[in-house]
């Protein structure tokens, strides 16, 4: 007889086919996709059976009832693993998972190239005022080309706040354009920052020296509200600001104020406090703002890698191996006991670093 399948549950958000294809190669693992709008009586039985939950990282798209918190864990007594679709874990209560013996993994680094390319596109767009020129050409006549004159980025100083998986690629691309790259990252030594292609500086020095400031740090207690009115005031007059990190790191009202005052020349935001931002958001009314809807990492290549990594990590966990991007290693002893009790197997406790794996806290 075939063994009872180990259920991996996910809600019906778009998913790259690589996720289902990977699980299809495992005869004892079954992927179930549950419609978000189904009645509770149809949804929660799947969670009661599930040993793994592939969860959306988008906090403003996922209904609150499906966040991986203590309430959901109580309704999912067999759950051994929660896997975030991306790097962010805003939809996961990691301490609650740790207490319950549930491993939490993310896919940090899987979309790094896509986000880095988007960042460089935003820097070029702002520097050469491409979006401004596009908008004005569609609605006006009688202005001079010099009214929309941009600047070359060669020779400018780029300041990277965070030099993890994404930041190091941005540093390499920016250097190819002839930019000088500074970086501030409390998790890295100056030698490590130099090895990643940047000059190590303090956050204050980075703000004072940079022609472009770009955020690539995680969203946590140390970075919430990091870019506030004071930080923008300390940036060079006429400089540019870019964020592809996370909403909440930037004080959006303070940014709007710095742009309105003429202190900053432009900004690009891919992430917002609320996603998508309301149509009457002050930043959306400004031609000197390039606004995108958290799409920096949304490419077929990135989504395929994220899906493959997520499936590989879930398979590893269900086989009793430590996954490469484990966010709560303190949960391992409790997890191991539950795994042994539920599945009758002794976890190997091994693991290692999978392809592309970086430190779990990197953006």
C-alpha positions as CSV (number, residue, x, y, z in Angstrom):
1,X,0.0,0.0,0.0
2,X,1.1,3.6,-0.7
3,X,2.1,5.6,2.4
4,X,-0.4,8.3,3.5
5,X,0.5,11.5,1.6
6,X,2.2,14.3,3.4
7,X,0.0,17.4,2.6
8,X,1.5,20.7,1.6
9,X,-1.2,23.4,1.5
10,X,-1.2,26.7,-0.2
11,X,-3.8,29.3,-1.1
12,X,-4.8,30.1,-4.7
13,X,-2.3,32.9,-5.4
14,X,-0.5,32.7,-8.7
15,X,2.4,30.2,-8.4
16,X,5.1,29.3,-10.8
17,X,4.7,25.7,-12.2
18,X,8.1,24.8,-10.7
19,X,6.4,24.4,-7.3
20,X,3.9,21.7,-8.4
21,X,6.4,20.1,-10.7
22,X,8.9,19.6,-7.8
23,X,6.3,18.0,-5.5
24,X,5.0,15.8,-8.3
25,X,8.4,14.0,-8.2
26,X,7.7,13.0,-4.6
27,X,5.3,10.0,-4.4
28,X,4.4,10.7,-0.7
29,X,3.9,14.4,-0.9
30,X,0.7,16.0,-2.2
31,X,0.2,19.7,-2.9
32,X,-3.2,21.1,-2.3
33,X,-4.3,24.5,-3.6
34,X,-7.2,26.0,-1.6
35,X,-9.5,28.8,-2.9
36,X,-9.3,31.8,-0.5
37,X,-13.0,32.5,-1.0
38,X,-14.2,29.0,-0.2
39,X,-16.4,28.5,2.9
40,X,-14.4,27.9,6.1
41,X,-15.8,24.3,6.2
42,X,-13.9,23.6,3.0
43,X,-10.7,25.5,3.8
44,X,-9.7,24.5,7.4
45,X,-9.9,20.7,7.0
46,X,-6.9,21.0,4.5
47,X,-4.9,22.9,7.2
48,X,-5.8,20.3,9.8
49,X,-4.1,17.7,7.6
50,X,-1.2,19.8,6.3
51,X,2.4,19.2,7.4
52,X,3.7,22.2,5.5
53,X,2.2,25.6,4.5
54,X,3.5,27.6,1.5
55,X,2.4,31.1,2.6
56,X,2.3,34.4,0.6
57,X,4.7,37.0,1.8
58,X,2.4,39.8,0.7
59,X,0.8,41.1,3.9
60,X,-1.8,43.3,2.1
61,X,-2.9,40.5,-0.2
62,X,-3.2,37.6,2.2
63,X,-6.4,37.7,4.4
64,X,-5.5,38.0,8.0
65,X,-7.0,34.7,8.9
66,X,-4.3,32.9,6.9
67,X,-1.3,34.6,8.6
68,X,0.8,31.9,10.2
69,X,0.2,33.0,13.8
70,X,-0.8,31.2,17.0
71,X,-4.5,31.0,15.9
72,X,-3.6,29.3,12.6
73,X,-1.2,27.0,14.3
74,X,-3.9,25.9,16.6
75,X,-6.0,25.0,13.6
76,X,-3.1,23.2,12.0
77,X,-1.9,20.7,14.6
78,X,0.2,18.6,12.1
79,X,2.1,21.6,10.7
80,X,5.9,21.1,10.7
81,X,7.0,23.9,8.3
82,X,5.9,27.3,7.1
83,X,7.6,28.4,3.9
84,X,7.4,32.1,2.8
85,X,7.1,32.6,-1.0
86,X,9.8,35.3,-0.9
87,X,12.3,36.8,1.5
88,X,9.7,38.7,3.6
89,X,8.0,37.2,6.6
90,X,5.5,39.9,7.5
91,X,2.7,37.2,7.4
92,X,4.5,34.8,9.8
93,X,4.7,35.0,13.6
94,X,8.1,33.4,13.9
95,X,8.2,33.3,17.7
96,X,4.8,31.5,17.7
97,X,6.1,29.0,15.2
98,X,9.3,28.4,17.2
99,X,7.3,27.7,20.3
100,X,5.1,25.3,18.4
101,X,8.1,23.5,16.9
102,X,7.3,24.6,13.4
103,X,10.3,25.5,11.2
104,X,10.1,28.7,9.2
105,X,12.0,29.1,5.9
106,X,12.1,31.8,3.3
107,X,13.6,32.2,-0.2
108,X,16.0,35.0,0.5
109,X,18.3,35.7,-2.5
110,X,16.1,33.9,-5.1
111,X,14.9,37.2,-6.7
112,X,18.1,39.2,-5.9
113,X,19.1,39.6,-9.6
114,X,15.7,40.8,-10.6
115,X,15.5,43.3,-7.8
116,X,19.0,44.5,-8.5
117,X,18.2,45.1,-12.2
118,X,15.0,47.0,-11.2
119,X,17.1,49.1,-8.8
120,X,19.6,50.1,-11.6
121,X,16.7,50.8,-13.9
122,X,15.1,53.1,-11.4
123,X,18.5,54.9,-10.9
124,X,18.9,55.4,-14.6
125,X,15.2,56.5,-15.0
126,X,15.5,59.1,-12.2
127,X,18.9,60.3,-13.3
128,X,17.8,60.8,-16.9
129,X,14.2,61.9,-16.0
130,X,12.8,59.3,-18.4
131,X,9.3,58.9,-16.7
132,X,9.0,62.7,-16.3
133,X,9.8,63.2,-20.0
134,X,7.3,60.4,-21.0
135,X,4.5,61.9,-19.0
136,X,5.0,65.4,-20.2
137,X,5.4,64.5,-23.8
138,X,2.0,62.8,-23.7
139,X,0.1,65.8,-22.3
140,X,2.0,69.0,-23.2
141,X,3.7,71.0,-26.0
142,X,5.7,74.2,-26.0
143,X,8.4,73.2,-23.6
144,X,12.2,72.9,-24.3
145,X,14.1,69.6,-24.1
146,X,16.4,71.3,-21.7
147,X,13.5,71.6,-19.2
148,X,13.9,67.9,-18.7
149,X,17.6,67.6,-18.8
150,X,19.0,64.7,-16.8
151,X,22.4,63.7,-15.7
152,X,24.8,60.9,-16.4
153,X,25.3,58.5,-13.5
154,X,28.9,57.9,-14.3
155,X,31.0,59.6,-11.6
156,X,28.2,59.8,-9.1
157,X,28.2,58.3,-5.6
158,X,25.7,55.5,-4.8
159,X,25.0,54.8,-1.2
160,X,23.6,51.3,-0.4
161,X,21.9,50.8,2.9
162,X,22.4,47.1,3.2
163,X,24.8,45.0,1.2
164,X,23.2,41.5,1.2
165,X,22.2,39.4,-1.7
166,X,20.6,42.3,-3.6
167,X,23.0,45.0,-2.5
168,X,26.1,43.2,-3.7
169,X,24.7,42.8,-7.2
170,X,23.6,46.4,-7.3
171,X,27.2,47.4,-6.3
172,X,28.6,45.4,-9.1
173,X,26.2,46.8,-11.7
174,X,26.7,50.4,-10.5
175,X,30.5,50.0,-10.7
176,X,30.1,48.9,-14.3
177,X,28.4,52.3,-14.9
178,X,31.3,54.1,-13.3
179,X,29.6,55.0,-10.0
180,X,31.5,55.1,-6.7
181,X,29.7,52.8,-4.3
182,X,29.4,53.3,-0.5
183,X,27.7,50.9,1.8
184,X,26.4,50.9,5.4
185,X,25.6,47.4,6.8
186,X,25.9,46.6,10.6
187,X,26.0,42.9,9.8
188,X,29.2,43.1,7.8
189,X,32.8,44.1,8.6
190,X,34.6,46.7,6.5
191,X,36.7,44.0,4.9
192,X,33.5,42.1,3.9
193,X,32.0,45.3,2.5
194,X,35.1,45.9,0.5
195,X,35.0,42.3,-0.9
196,X,31.5,43.0,-2.1
197,X,32.6,46.0,-4.0
198,X,31.8,49.0,-1.8
199,X,33.5,51.4,0.6
200,X,32.3,50.9,4.2
201,X,30.9,54.1,5.8
202,X,28.6,55.0,8.6
203,X,24.9,55.6,7.9
204,X,25.4,59.3,8.5
205,X,28.4,59.5,6.1
206,X,26.5,57.6,3.5
207,X,23.6,60.1,3.6
208,X,26.0,63.1,3.4
209,X,28.1,61.8,0.5
210,X,25.7,60.0,-1.8
211,X,24.1,61.4,-4.9
212,X,21.8,58.4,-4.8
213,X,20.7,56.5,-1.7
214,X,19.2,53.0,-2.3
215,X,17.7,50.8,0.4
216,X,18.4,47.1,0.5
217,X,18.0,46.4,4.2
218,X,15.5,44.1,6.0
219,X,12.4,45.4,7.7
220,X,12.8,44.9,11.4
221,X,12.8,46.8,14.6
222,X,16.1,48.5,13.8
223,X,15.1,49.8,10.4
224,X,11.4,50.8,10.8
225,X,11.2,54.5,10.1
226,X,14.9,54.6,9.3
227,X,14.4,57.1,6.5
228,X,12.6,59.8,8.4
229,X,12.5,63.6,8.0
230,X,15.9,63.9,9.7
231,X,17.5,61.3,7.4
232,X,16.2,63.0,4.3
233,X,17.4,66.4,5.5
234,X,20.9,65.0,5.9
235,X,21.0,63.8,2.2
236,X,22.8,66.0,-0.3
237,X,20.6,68.7,-1.9
238,X,19.5,67.5,-5.3
239,X,20.1,63.8,-4.5
240,X,17.9,60.9,-5.4
241,X,16.2,58.2,-3.2
242,X,15.4,54.6,-4.2
243,X,13.7,51.9,-2.2
244,X,13.1,48.3,-3.2
245,X,13.4,47.0,0.4
246,X,10.1,46.9,2.4
247,X,7.3,49.3,3.3
248,X,7.7,50.9,6.7
249,X,11.4,51.6,6.4
250,X,10.6,54.9,4.7
251,X,8.5,57.6,6.2
252,X,6.4,58.4,3.1
253,X,5.1,61.7,4.4
254,X,8.7,62.8,5.2
255,X,9.8,61.8,1.7
256,X,6.9,63.8,0.1
257,X,8.0,66.8,2.2
258,X,11.6,66.5,1.1
259,X,10.6,66.4,-2.6
260,X,8.1,69.2,-2.2
261,X,10.7,71.4,-0.6
262,X,13.1,70.8,-3.5
263,X,15.7,69.2,-1.3
264,X,15.5,65.9,-3.2
265,X,15.4,65.8,-7.0
266,X,13.5,62.6,-7.3
267,X,12.5,59.2,-5.7
268,X,11.6,55.7,-6.8
269,X,9.5,53.5,-4.6
270,X,8.6,49.9,-5.3
271,X,7.4,49.2,-1.7
272,X,4.8,51.0,0.3
273,X,3.3,51.2,3.7
274,X,0.0,49.9,2.2
275,X,0.3,48.0,-1.1
276,X,-1.0,49.2,-3.4
277,X,-1.0,52.7,-2.1
278,X,-4.2,54.6,-2.4
279,X,-4.8,56.5,-5.6
280,X,-4.8,59.9,-3.7
281,X,-1.3,59.2,-2.2
282,X,0.7,62.4,-2.3
283,X,3.7,60.7,-3.8
284,X,1.7,59.4,-6.7
285,X,0.8,62.9,-7.7
286,X,4.4,63.9,-8.3
287,X,6.1,63.6,-11.7
288,X,9.5,63.3,-9.9
289,X,8.5,60.0,-8.3
290,X,8.8,56.7,-10.1
291,X,6.1,54.4,-8.5
292,X,5.8,50.7,-9.0
293,X,3.7,48.1,-7.2
294,X,6.3,45.8,-5.4
295,X,7.2,44.4,-8.8
296,X,11.0,44.6,-8.6
297,X,11.4,40.9,-7.9
298,X,8.4,39.8,-10.0
299,X,9.9,38.1,-13.1
300,X,9.4,34.6,-14.5
301,X,13.1,33.9,-13.7
302,X,12.8,35.0,-10.1
303,X,9.4,33.4,-9.5
304,X,10.7,30.1,-10.9
305,X,13.8,30.1,-8.6
306,X,11.6,31.0,-5.6
307,X,9.2,28.2,-6.3
308,X,12.0,25.6,-6.8
309,X,13.8,26.7,-3.7
310,X,10.6,26.6,-1.6
311,X,9.7,23.1,-2.8
312,X,13.3,21.8,-2.2
313,X,13.3,23.2,1.3
314,X,9.9,21.7,2.2
315,X,11.0,18.4,0.8
316,X,14.1,18.6,3.0
317,X,12.2,19.4,6.1
318,X,9.7,16.6,5.6
319,X,12.7,14.2,5.1
320,X,14.1,15.5,8.4
321,X,17.0,17.6,7.1
322,X,17.8,21.1,8.2
323,X,16.9,23.5,5.3
324,X,19.4,26.0,4.0
325,X,17.4,29.1,4.7
326,X,16.0,28.3,8.2
327,X,14.9,31.4,10.1
328,X,14.2,29.9,13.5
329,X,16.9,27.3,14.3
330,X,15.8,27.4,18.0
331,X,12.7,25.4,16.9
332,X,14.8,22.4,15.8
333,X,14.6,20.3,19.0
334,X,10.8,20.6,19.3
335,X,10.4,20.1,15.6
336,X,12.6,17.0,15.7
337,X,10.5,15.5,18.4
338,X,7.2,16.2,16.6
339,X,8.6,14.9,13.3
340,X,9.6,11.7,14.9
341,X,6.3,11.4,16.7
342,X,4.2,12.2,13.6
343,X,6.2,10.6,10.8
344,X,8.0,7.9,12.7
345,X,11.4,9.1,11.4
346,X,14.4,10.5,13.2
347,X,15.5,13.9,11.6
348,X,19.0,13.9,10.3
349,X,19.8,17.3,11.8
350,X,22.2,17.9,8.9
351,X,21.6,20.3,6.1
352,X,23.8,23.0,4.7
353,X,23.7,25.8,2.4
354,X,21.7,25.3,-0.8
355,X,22.4,27.1,-4.1
356,X,22.3,30.8,-3.8
357,X,21.6,30.7,0.0
358,X,22.7,33.8,1.9
359,X,22.4,34.8,5.5
360,X,18.8,34.5,6.4
361,X,18.5,38.2,7.5
362,X,19.8,39.6,4.2
363,X,17.3,41.3,1.9
